Amino acid sequence: MQIGFYFYFKKIKVYGKEKLPKKGGVILSPNHQNGVIDPFIVGVDYGDEITSLTRADIFGGLLHNAFTAMKMIPVYRIRDGYDNLKNNDSIFNNCYNLLSKGKPIQIFSEGRQHENYFLMPISKGSSRMALTAQKMHPKQNIYIIPIGINYSNRRNPLAFIHLVYGDPIKIKDFVNEDLPEVKNINNIRDELSVRMKKCLWVPDNSDQYINQCSHINSLSGRETFKEIRDKLKTVKNHKKSRNLNYIEKVMGFMGYLLNLPVLLITKKVLSKIDDIVYYSTIKLVCGVFLLPLWWVILVIITNFIGIKYSLILVLFSIICLYIRQNNNNLLFNSKKLY
């Protein structure tokens, strides 16, 4: 995943990692707007084995063993069948045990995937787990870490990311025996929502949201998190995409022709996917596994012109593919995909 991210994303910049507690049980709470990529963005950066709670309906298929090997465990919801809810008891007990040993758990507190830059209403799940774990293991410090994953483009390659760790919530500070448990949970959830919003470029939905999206797509990646956040607060107009010049159009078309088999396969796979939040995941997987294979094949089938010229052709196809994708990102606003 580290290798794949290195080529797929333009840049991943991390903020606030020094805030992470050195000891204690940690619940990582990122926002969730980019399919399977989200848990791995945090997992690759965090630097420890993370157990991720994942919606149960993605298990049981061809990737079941792969998900299990990557320490992803299912959580059952009412929509997965009422009888399956009892399976959560053993799963949550396992999580409490991991937290008591200082092991990290990852939960997407919004409770669902979406493609909005702003934070959706968060559920009580992570807050309830943190409070229960703290009461079961009072000698251990339990924390929830608010995390913001900010993508300059959620569907296409060559986006840049700001991964922001917020101020940890120490659960002991929110345990009030004079209040009903549900009130304690709600207090933790409300505080988590406030701190997660501080980690996002766009914390809330507003009348300027579409305009803000158009400005995000025009960012260069050199801006800091604070610069982007401050800029988006004052946005009042829609940022139009610039027109491509002749050279960009020609090079982009060559990138399409020279990598046509992989692009067609990717397009075919995407046509089978209904949920757009998985588009970037599919493109990442196809790119990491199919593009290197195609470039080897391209060298073999053009070897008659000489190995030196075959390698030059592959290099040219990579450069053109990069330009083609950059063109697609430049034109993203005009496609009205927000």
C-alpha positions in Angstrom: 0.0 0.0 0.0 2.9 2.4 0.7 4.3 1.7 -2.8 0.9 2.1 -4.3 0.2 5.4 -2.5 3.6 6.7 -3.5 2.7 6.5 -7.2 -1.1 7.0 -7.0 -1.1 10.2 -4.9 0.8 13.4 -5.6 1.6 14.0 -2.0 0.5 12.9 1.5 1.2 15.6 4.1 0.6 14.7 7.8 -0.3 17.2 10.6 -0.6 16.8 14.3 1.0 13.3 14.7 2.9 14.6 17.7 -0.4 14.8 19.6 -0.8 11.0 19.7 -0.5 9.7 23.3 2.5 7.5 23.9 0.6 5.0 26.1 -3.0 3.9 26.5 -5.7 2.4 24.4 -6.5 4.4 21.3 -9.6 4.6 19.1 -8.8 6.2 15.8 -11.8 8.1 14.4 -11.3 9.3 10.8 -13.9 10.7 8.4 -14.9 8.3 5.7 -15.2 9.5 2.1 -13.0 7.2 0.0 -13.9 3.6 0.2 -11.2 1.1 1.2 -8.4 3.7 0.8 -9.4 5.5 4.0 -8.4 2.9 6.6 -5.1 2.2 4.8 -4.2 5.9 4.6 -4.3 6.0 8.4 -2.9 2.5 8.8 0.2 3.1 6.7 1.0 6.4 8.5 0.2 5.4 12.1 3.0 2.9 12.3 1.4 0.1 14.3 -1.0 -2.8 13.6 -4.5 -1.5 13.6 -7.7 -3.5 14.0 -10.4 -1.8 11.9 -14.1 -2.3 12.4 -15.7 -2.7 9.0 -19.2 -3.1 7.7 -20.1 -6.8 7.7 -21.6 -6.9 4.2 -18.2 -6.8 2.5 -17.1 -10.0 4.2 -17.8 -13.5 2.9 -16.8 -12.9 -0.7 -13.5 -13.5 -2.6 -11.7 -11.0 -0.4 -12.9 -12.3 2.9 -9.5 -13.9 3.8 -7.6 -10.9 2.7 -9.7 -8.5 4.8 -9.3 -10.8 7.8 -5.5 -11.0 7.3 -5.4 -7.2 7.3 -7.0 -7.2 10.8 -10.4 -5.9 9.5 -13.3 -7.3 11.6 -17.0 -7.2 10.7 -19.6 -5.1 12.6 -23.2 -6.2 12.1 -26.0 -3.7 11.6 -29.8 -4.2 11.6 -29.7 -4.2 7.8 -27.4 -7.3 8.0 -30.1 -9.2 9.8 -31.4 -9.0 13.4 -30.0 -12.4 14.3 -26.5 -11.4 13.3 -26.4 -8.6 15.9 -25.5 -11.0 18.6 -22.2 -11.6 16.8 -21.2 -8.1 17.8 -20.9 -9.1 21.5 -17.8 -11.2 21.0 -16.4 -8.6 18.5 -16.8 -5.7 20.9 -15.3 -7.8 23.8 -12.3 -8.4 21.6 -12.0 -4.7 21.1 -12.2 -3.9 24.8 -9.4 -6.5 25.4 -7.2 -4.9 22.7 -7.8 -1.4 24.1 -6.9 -2.6 27.6 -3.5 -3.8 26.2 -2.9 -0.4 24.6 -3.6 -1.6 21.0 -5.2 0.7 18.5 -8.8 0.3 17.1 -10.0 2.2 14.0 -13.7 3.1 13.8 -15.3 5.4 11.2 -17.6 7.3 13.6 -19.8 8.7 10.8 -21.1 5.2 10.5 -21.2 5.2 6.7 -19.3 6.2 3.6 -20.0 9.3 1.6 -18.4 11.7 -0.8 -18.8 15.0 1.1 -15.8 17.1 2.2 -17.7 18.1 5.3 -18.4 15.9 8.4 -21.6 13.9 8.4 -23.5 13.4 11.8 -21.5 10.9 13.8 -22.9 7.9 15.5 -22.5 6.9 19.2 -20.5 3.7 18.4 -17.0 4.9 19.0 -18.0 7.0 22.0 -19.9 4.0 23.6 -17.0 1.7 23.0 -14.5 4.1 24.5 -16.7 4.7 27.6 -17.3 1.0 28.1 -13.6 0.1 27.7 -12.7 2.8 30.2 -15.2 1.5 32.8 -14.1 -2.1 32.2 -10.4 -1.2 32.6 -10.3 1.9 34.9 -6.5 1.7 35.3 -5.9 2.1 31.6 -6.2 5.5 29.8 -8.5 5.3 26.8 -8.5 7.9 24.1 -10.4 8.8 21.0 -8.2 10.4 18.3 -10.2 12.6 15.9 -8.7 12.4 12.4 -9.4 14.3 9.2 -8.5 12.8 5.8 -8.7 15.6 3.2 -8.4 14.7 -0.5 -8.0 17.3 -3.2 -9.8 14.8 -5.5 -11.6 11.7 -4.2 -12.1 9.9 -7.5 -8.9 10.4 -9.6 -5.2 9.6 -9.2 -2.6 12.4 -8.6 -4.6 14.0 -5.8 -2.8 15.2 -2.7 -3.9 14.5 0.9 -3.8 16.3 4.2 -4.0 13.8 7.0 -4.7 15.7 10.2 -4.6 14.2 13.7 -6.7 16.3 16.2 -6.5 16.8 19.9 -7.0 13.4 21.7 -10.1 13.0 23.8 -9.2 11.5 27.2 -12.2 9.4 28.2 -11.5 9.6 31.9 -12.3 13.4 31.7 -15.8 12.6 30.4 -16.7 9.9 33.0 -19.3 11.5 35.3 -20.9 9.0 37.6 -23.7 11.5 38.5 -24.9 11.4 34.9 -26.8 8.7 33.0 -24.5 6.6 30.8 -26.3 7.8 27.7 -25.5 11.4 28.7 -21.8 10.6 29.1 -21.8 9.0 25.6 -23.5 12.0 24.1 -21.0 14.3 25.6 -18.1 12.3 24.2 -19.8 12.2 20.8 -20.5 15.9 20.7 -16.9 16.7 21.7 -15.6 14.2 19.0 -17.7 15.9 16.4 -16.2 19.3 17.3 -12.7 18.1 17.2 -13.1 16.1 14.0 -14.4 19.2 12.2 -11.2 21.0 13.2 -9.3 18.4 11.2 -11.2 19.1 7.9 -10.8 21.7 5.2 -14.6 22.0 5.1 -16.1 21.3 8.5 -19.8 22.0 7.7 -22.1 22.1 4.8 -23.1 25.6 3.6 -24.6 27.5 0.7 -21.0 27.9 -0.6 -20.2 24.2 -0.6 -20.2 23.7 -4.4 -18.1 26.7 -4.8 -15.7 25.5 -2.1 -15.4 22.1 -4.0 -14.4 23.9 -7.2 -11.6 25.8 -5.4 -10.4 22.5 -3.8 -9.9 21.0 -7.2 -7.8 24.0 -8.3 -5.3 23.7 -5.4 -1.7 23.0 -6.2 -0.8 20.9 -3.1 1.8 23.4 -1.9 -0.7 25.1 0.4 -0.8 24.3 4.1 -3.8 22.9 5.9 -4.4 26.2 7.6 -4.1 28.2 4.3 -6.7 26.0 2.6 -9.1 26.1 5.5 -8.8 29.9 5.8 -9.2 30.3 2.0 -12.3 28.1 1.8 -14.0 30.2 4.6 -14.1 33.2 2.3 -15.1 31.5 -1.0 -18.0 33.3 -2.7 -17.6 32.2 -6.4 -17.1 29.1 -8.5 -13.6 28.4 -9.7 -13.7 27.6 -13.4 -11.3 25.1 -15.0 -8.7 26.5 -17.4 -8.8 25.2 -21.0 -6.2 22.6 -22.0 -3.6 23.7 -24.5 -2.8 21.8 -27.7 0.2 20.0 -26.4 -1.7 18.8 -23.3 -4.5 17.4 -25.5 -2.1 15.6 -27.8 0.0 14.1 -25.0 -3.2 13.1 -23.1 -4.5 11.3 -26.2 -1.2 9.5 -26.6 -1.4 8.5 -22.9 -4.8 7.0 -23.6 -3.7 5.1 -26.7 -0.5 3.7 -25.2 -2.2 2.4 -22.1 -5.5 1.5 -23.7 -5.9 -2.1 -22.4 -5.5 -1.1 -18.8 -7.8 1.9 -19.1 -10.5 -0.2 -20.8 -10.3 -2.9 -18.1 -10.5 -0.2 -15.4 -13.5 1.4 -17.1 -15.2 -2.0 -17.4 -14.7 -2.7 -13.7 -15.9 0.7 -12.7 -19.1 0.1 -14.7 -19.9 -2.7 -12.3 -19.5 -0.6 -9.2 -22.6 1.4 -8.1 -21.0 3.2 -5.1 -18.8 6.0 -6.4 -16.8 6.1 -3.1 -15.0 2.9 -4.4 -13.9 4.5 -7.7 -10.6 5.6 -6.4 -10.0 2.2 -4.7 -10.6 0.4 -8.0 -8.3 2.8 -9.9 -5.5 2.3 -7.3 -5.8 -1.5 -7.5 -5.9 -1.6 -11.3 -3.0 0.8 -11.5 -0.8 -1.0 -9.1 -1.3 -4.4 -10.5 -2.2 -3.9 -14.2 0.0 -1.0 -15.3 3.4 -2.6 -14.5 2.2 -5.8 -16.2 1.1 -3.9 -19.3 4.4 -2.0 -19.5 6.3 -5.3 -19.4 4.0 -6.6 -22.2 4.6 -3.4 -24.2 8.4 -4.0 -24.0 8.0 -7.5 -25.2 5.7 -6.8 -28.1 7.8 -3.9 -29.3 11.2 -5.6 -28.8 11.6 -5.9 -32.5 12.5 -2.2 -32.6 15.3 -2.8 -30.1 15.2 -2.9 -26.3 16.5 0.7 -25.9 13.6 2.1 -28.0 11.1 -0.2 -26.3 12.1 1.2 -22.9 11.9 4.7 -24.3 8.4 3.9 -25.6 7.3 2.7 -22.1 8.8 5.8 -20.5 6.9 7.9 -23.0 3.7 6.1 -22.3 4.1 6.7 -18.5 4.7 10.4 -19.0 1.7 10.7 -21.3 -0.5 8.8 -18.9 0.6 11.3 -16.1 -0.3 14.2 -18.4 -3.6 12.6 -19.3 -4.6 12.1 -15.7 -3.5 15.7 -14.8 -5.7 16.9 -17.7 -8.6 14.9 -16.2 -8.1 16.5 -12.8 -7.9 20.0 -14.4 -11.2 19.4 -16.1 -12.9 17.8 -13.1 -14.9 21.0 -12.2 -16.5 21.2 -15.7 -17.9 17.6 -15.3 -20.1 18.8 -12.4 -19.3 15.7 -10.4 -19.9 17.5 -7.0 
